[in-house]
């Protein structure tokens, strides 16, 4: 996937469905220094909806792990 397509998909893909928070927003928080799910939740408000992070928590952790593996953080 090209970087342009990835950026577009990041903007439209919702990681936190309860709060409608995009993957782009989550990635930015991670790049800005939030390196745990708890830190990401505090930075962007994810994990505070009706599911209390049960749906988005694992997705956020997977993004953190992927970005670490890719050397982005």
DABELQUI-V10532 format. One line per field, one symbol per residue. ss: DSSP state (H for helix, E for strand, - for the rest). phi: phi as a letter, one per 30 degrees, with the letter a starting at -180 (. if undefined). psi: psi as a letter, one per 40 degrees, with the letter a starting at -180 (. if undefined). Layout:
ss=???
phi=???
psi=???
This chain:
ss=--HHHHHHHHHH-EEE----EEHHHHHHHHH-----HHHHHHHH-----------HHHHHHHHHHHHHH----
phi=.ddddddddddcdcdcddchcdddddddddddjdcbedddeddcjdicdedhidddeddddddeddddddidb
psi=hidddddddddehhdhddefhidddddddddeeheidddddddeeieeadefeddddddddddddddddeed.
